[in-house]
Amino acid sequence: MKLVTAQQVMIDADDVVLPGELALPDAPRGIVLFAHGSGSSRHSPRNRLVASMLHDADIGTLLFDLLTPEEDTGLTRRFDIALLSDRLSAATESIERLAGQRDPRLGYFGASTGAAAAVRAAAAPAAHRRIDAVVSRGGRVDLAGHDALCRLASPLLMIVGEADPVVVNLNAHAAAWMSCEKRLEVIPGATHLFEEPGALEQVGKLAAGWFVRHFAAAERKRET
């Protein structure tokens, strides 16, 4: 059992303050910021399961709400990818202070619309060199927009359920615009929410492997 220290944190994002939970193993390889999908929150049991598997791989996590309760009452803000991306960028700017670490390896894990926000934030001109890896779970990465897809330099792993053909196709088409390292993994028999037995565990295993590999590569590059 890994020893993980969890603390409640508050993230300043322009004119709002967003609650979150930062969980760090003793010697984290890096920290992954979660961007949840429409109608979800930092309490998402699916994201929390994936986060626990990242902890087992010595990776820290930040789960936080991208919207305030007042904002999260309709579809307009939930699908405002630019706003969600800005909120994720604000959390990224705060992570060194929150974690008490200097220049940690960083990754994004996005689900549904949160995946589009993760791609857009990672592709932002001021941020794309800082995000070492991105993982999308059932993500609408296409909603990040053409410019962000073309600019993305961070390695991207897209995980989609086999029984979610629309999102499989959207991910495949979006990948065609990307010049970064990318991989599309299709989980056999899984639906959009990966509710089938063992499906979400496959997501966690794939995500942990992706982050471990790319955090290590980024660390080696920094040391040379």
Secondary structure, DSSP 8 states (H G I E B T S, - for coil): ---EEEEEEEEEETTEEEEEEEEEESS-S-EEEEE--TT--TT-HHHHHHHHHHHHTT-EEEEE-SS-TTTTTSHHHHT-HHHHHHHHHHHHHHHHHHHT-SS--EEEEEETHHHHHHHHHHHSTTTTTTEEEEEEES--GGGG-HHHHHH--S-EEEEEETT-HHHHHHHHHHHTT--S-EEEEEETT--TT--STTHHHHHHHHHHHHHHHHHHHHHHHHH-
